[in-house]
Amino acid sequence: MRKVALALAAASMTLPVAFVPAPASAQGYYQGKTWRDSQGRTRCRRRNGTTGLLVGGAAGALAGRAIDSRGSRTTGTLLGAAAGALIGREIDKSRGFRCR
């Protein structure tokens, strides 16, 4: 009885997966960096700058800590992290964007 219950549970979990519609890439809407929206316009995929934000924030924090050599160095670390994050995000967003 236990094996039958396990088999039914496994079958009930696989049946919903069998009827999932094809993804948008298989339907021809999305090809790489461009896709067509529901109104037929071509849209471009752009970077959102998250990688540059993280890397710039870490590098800025290290640079700010090295520059601020007096006291607890918290102010230099925070200001460096904020400036580095903003600069890194803008560099990452502007780099490599080309849509045709």
Buried (B, 14 or more C-beta within 10 A) or exposed (E): EEEEEEEEEEEEEEEEEEEEEEEEEEEEEBEEEEBBEEEEEEEEEEBEBEEBBBBBBBBBBBBBBEEBEEEEBEEBBBBBBBBBBBBBBBBBBEEEEEEE
